Structures are given as structure tokens and as C-alpha cells.
Amino acid sequence: MSKEPVIEVCDLIKNFTLGDRQVNVLKGINLQIFSGEYIILFGPSGSGKTTLLNMISGLDKPTSGKIIIRGEDMSKATSNDLAENRSTKIGMVFQDFNLIQAMTAIENVAMPMIFKDINLKRRLKRAKELLCEMGLEDRIYHRPVEMSGGEQQRVSIARSLINNPYIMLIDEPTGNLDGKSANDIMKIITDLNKKSKHTIVLVTHNPNYLGLADRVIAMQDGQISNEMRNSQNEDN
């Protein structure tokens, strides 16, 4: 594991204005994440987990503080730079799948490659390979409405991998799934880390998953309240 952090969060503060009231959502977060780590952000709803993930991804900007990804200060990046970062360096997976309902699975997965000037044949070939890796070879031309929640989340994961990102940011990926589908999805995510060496930051409030991570960052009221390292994962 690299000694230089691939993600560094420095004195991060995020405030939101609600009417005439200011809400302090993140209150001075400091965090380093290293290449190849599997990090879980854990805590109750409202603790700031998803807001922190959105800050790292560039979907939202901090009120103050820095987010440094591979030595680049993303808090100074333009909107175009942030979009490019999400397109090529960071894969994102959401609880609600965020699939385009009018598109088939293969079209959804191939879509992020449109902006990389890659021809249609190559885009579809890569998308089909990823869907097959997800065990969806018989769902390639199905639309989201024709698939179960677990299948849709597999499509979402395949889409997040289409541009070969080195960081995966994953927000409550099992929140809308039954028990078996949830376990299948968590196995896929764990394999992405252990076998494919992706750096993973995953948000959850489910304590059953904590043993999968290298480190668990517990959050409470917009702050890091505790950090736990899983020693059994250190040699993986």
C-alpha cells in the first residue's frame, strides 16, 4: 500500500443554508485514504457520511478546507475539471442505481465512454464484457424496469467501471435490496478491492458490513468520532 495518500481531506467544513438558518453538516474533517484501501464511512442518518462522499467526488464543493486527490487540490478545480475527474478517475455507485430507464443495460453501461471519443463498437464491446463479469450476460439488452433491484445495481457497478477508475465511491449500495441481493453486491465490491485493487470508499449504516473493510471511519454529528482498523484485512 502506498505511503502517499490517494485521497486527503484537510480541515473540511460544509455548511448549508436552510431559510434563515445555517446548518453545519461537516465540522472540520481530516482524513487520509491510501491506494488500495477499503474504507467504510459508518454512522447514523444525518451524520455527514454522504455529504463527505459528495465532497470527495466533486458533486459538491466545501465551504472551506481542502480535498486532495493524487496531489491535486480539487477544491480549486473548475466544474469541468471535476466532471472530468468523475468521468475518468472516480467510479460512483448510488443507492438508487441512477440508470436511464429508456436505455438497455448495455447502453447504460457504455454511456460514460461517449465523452472519451471512443467509437460505438468499442464502447459496446467493453460494456458487454463488464456486464458478463457481473453475471448479467442474459440481461444485456433488458431495460431497468425489466430487471430486479440486484440486477440494476450490478448494471450500475458495471457502468462505474467502464472508464477504468482507480477510486470507487459507493453510497449505501444495498439500501434498496433484499438480503441475498445485498450480500451478492457486497461480494462484488469486496472483490473489486481485493482482486482488482480498487481504492474503495463505501457509505453504510449497516454494522454487518464493517468486517469487510480495512478501516471503518465512524461519523457522528458531522465529525469523525472513531476509527477502527480491521487487522485481519491488513495482509490482503
C-alpha positions in Angstrom: 0.0 0.0 0.0 1.4 3.4 -1.0 2.7 5.7 1.7 1.3 8.8 0.0 -2.5 9.2 0.3 -4.5 8.9 -2.8 -7.3 11.0 -1.1 -6.5 13.6 1.6 -9.2 15.6 3.3 -8.0 18.6 5.2 -10.0 20.7 7.7 -13.1 20.1 5.6 -16.2 22.2 6.6 -19.5 22.2 4.8 -22.4 24.4 5.7 -25.9 24.6 4.2 -28.3 27.4 4.4 -31.9 26.5 5.2 -34.1 29.6 5.2 -32.6 32.0 7.7 -30.6 29.2 9.4 -27.1 27.8 8.7 -26.6 24.1 9.2 -23.1 22.8 9.9 -23.0 19.4 8.2 -19.3 18.7 8.2 -17.2 20.2 11.1 -13.5 20.0 10.3 -12.9 16.6 8.8 -9.4 15.3 8.4 -8.8 12.0 6.7 -6.2 10.2 4.6 -7.0 7.3 2.4 -4.3 5.2 0.7 -4.2 3.4 -2.6 -5.8 0.0 -2.4 -7.6 0.6 0.9 -11.2 -0.4 1.5 -12.7 2.3 3.7 -16.2 2.3 5.2 -17.8 5.5 6.4 -20.2 4.3 9.1 -22.8 6.1 11.1 -26.5 7.0 11.5 -28.5 9.0 9.0 -27.6 12.7 9.2 -24.0 12.1 10.5 -22.5 13.6 7.3 -21.4 10.4 5.5 -23.0 11.1 2.2 -22.0 14.7 2.3 -18.4 13.8 2.8 -18.6 11.3 -0.2 -20.1 14.1 -2.3 -17.3 16.4 -1.4 -14.7 13.8 -2.4 -16.4 13.1 -5.7 -16.7 16.8 -6.5 -20.5 16.7 -6.7 -20.5 19.5 -4.2 -17.9 22.0 -3.0 -16.7 22.5 0.5 -17.4 25.7 2.5 -13.7 25.6 3.5 -10.9 23.2 3.6 -9.2 21.0 1.0 -9.8 17.7 -0.8 -6.6 16.5 -2.5 -6.7 13.6 -4.9 -3.4 12.2 -6.1 -1.7 15.5 -5.2 -4.3 17.7 -6.9 -6.4 20.1 -4.8 -9.9 19.5 -6.1 -11.3 22.4 -4.1 -9.6 24.7 -6.6 -10.8 22.7 -9.7 -13.3 24.1 -12.2 -16.6 22.4 -12.8 -15.3 20.9 -16.0 -12.2 19.6 -14.2 -14.4 18.0 -11.5 -16.7 16.4 -14.2 -13.6 15.0 -16.0 -12.3 13.6 -12.7 -15.6 11.8 -12.1 -15.6 10.5 -15.7 -12.1 9.1 -15.7 -10.7 8.7 -12.2 -13.6 8.0 -9.9 -16.4 5.5 -10.3 -19.6 6.2 -8.5 -22.4 3.8 -7.3 -25.6 5.0 -5.7 -28.4 3.5 -3.6 -31.0 4.4 -6.2 -29.0 3.0 -9.2 -29.4 6.2 -11.3 -29.9 4.2 -14.5 -31.6 5.8 -17.6 -34.9 4.0 -17.9 -35.2 4.3 -21.7 -31.8 2.6 -22.2 -30.9 -1.0 -22.2 -28.3 -2.3 -19.7 -25.5 -2.3 -22.3 -26.4 1.3 -23.3 -26.4 2.5 -19.7 -23.0 0.9 -19.1 -21.5 2.2 -22.3 -22.8 5.8 -21.9 -19.8 7.3 -19.9 -17.5 6.4 -22.7 -19.3 8.7 -25.2 -17.3 11.6 -23.8 -13.9 9.9 -24.4 -14.1 9.9 -28.2 -14.3 6.1 -28.4 -16.3 4.6 -31.3 -19.6 2.8 -30.7 -18.3 -0.7 -31.4 -15.5 -0.5 -28.8 -17.9 1.1 -26.2 -20.4 -1.7 -26.6 -17.7 -4.4 -26.5 -16.3 -3.0 -23.2 -19.8 -2.7 -21.8 -20.7 -6.3 -22.7 -17.5 -7.6 -21.1 -18.3 -5.8 -17.8 -22.0 -7.0 -17.8 -20.8 -10.6 -18.3 -18.3 -10.1 -15.4 -21.3 -9.1 -13.3 -23.2 -12.3 -14.3 -25.7 -10.4 -16.5 -25.0 -12.0 -19.9 -28.7 -12.7 -20.2 -29.8 -9.2 -19.3 -27.6 -7.2 -21.7 -30.5 -5.9 -23.8 -33.0 -5.5 -20.9 -34.1 -2.1 -19.6 -34.1 -1.3 -15.9 -37.8 -1.9 -15.5 -37.3 -5.5 -16.6 -34.6 -6.2 -14.0 -34.6 -6.8 -10.3 -33.0 -4.3 -7.9 -29.9 -6.5 -7.5 -29.5 -6.7 -11.3 -29.9 -3.0 -11.6 -27.2 -2.4 -9.0 -24.9 -4.7 -10.9 -25.5 -2.6 -14.1 -24.7 0.5 -12.0 -21.4 -1.1 -10.8 -20.5 -2.1 -14.4 -21.2 1.5 -15.5 -19.0 2.9 -12.8 -16.1 0.7 -14.0 -16.4 1.5 -17.8 -13.6 4.1 -17.8 -11.2 2.1 -15.5 -11.3 4.4 -12.4 -8.8 3.8 -9.6 -11.2 5.1 -6.9 -14.7 3.8 -6.3 -17.1 5.9 -4.2 -20.2 3.9 -3.2 -23.2 5.2 -1.3 -25.5 2.7 0.5 -25.4 0.2 -2.4 -27.7 -2.3 -0.6 -30.3 0.1 0.8 -33.0 -1.0 -1.7 -32.1 -4.7 -1.9 -33.2 -7.9 -0.3 -30.8 -9.8 1.9 -29.4 -12.2 -0.8 -29.0 -9.5 -3.4 -27.3 -7.3 -0.8 -24.8 -10.0 0.1 -24.1 -10.6 -3.6 -23.4 -6.9 -4.2 -21.1 -6.6 -1.2 -19.1 -9.6 -2.5 -18.7 -7.9 -5.9 -17.5 -4.7 -4.2 -15.1 -6.7 -1.9 -13.7 -8.5 -5.0 -13.1 -5.2 -6.7 -10.9 -4.2 -3.8 -9.2 -7.5 -3.0 -8.7 -8.8 -6.6 -8.8 -5.7 -8.8 -7.1 -3.4 -6.2 -9.6 -0.6 -6.5 -9.5 2.0 -3.7 -13.0 1.9 -2.2 -14.8 4.4 0.0 -18.3 3.0 0.9 -21.0 4.7 2.9 -23.3 2.5 5.1 -25.2 2.5 8.3 -25.3 -1.4 8.3 -23.0 -2.8 11.0 -23.0 -6.2 9.3 -20.5 -5.0 6.7 -17.9 -3.4 8.9 -15.7 -6.5 8.9 -15.2 -6.3 5.2 -13.2 -3.0 5.3 -9.6 -2.3 6.1 -10.7 0.7 8.1 -14.0 1.9 9.5 -14.4 5.6 9.9 -17.3 6.2 12.3 -19.1 9.6 11.9 -21.4 11.4 14.3 -22.8 14.9 14.0 -20.6 15.9 11.1 -17.4 14.7 12.8 -15.2 11.6 12.8 -16.0 10.1 16.2 -13.8 6.9 15.9 -11.6 4.9 13.6 -11.3 1.2 13.7 -8.7 -0.9 11.7 -9.5 -4.5 10.8 -6.2 -6.3 11.5 -7.4 -9.4 9.7 -7.5 -7.5 6.4 -4.1 -5.8 6.7 -2.3 -8.6 4.8 -4.8 -8.8 2.0 
